[in-house]
């Protein structure tokens, strides 16, 4: 669903992050109409982000990181707890890493990395 939005964003000169955001936004809008839960939407965002990065030729590690980031952002925006958000981001990154055929140790490392919250984003400390 989000690939058309990503293509449009690409044509408009958006970088990969912009394309991913556009695709995720569309996927979430569709998920909303289908009544998906916040958790399902967060994981969907991760899957969409991974797929956009894969199409752009980004390696499996990059796809996993993108999945974790998109899931984390979506979960936080939906008001999920930090703990739940970390779990979902880790799950999304793990799924993308597994699909990318990475080794178990790399998958575990990426899942752990996805659990962390970037310190750069200004967010209220719970």
Beta strands, then each sheet from edge to edge (+ up, - down):
end
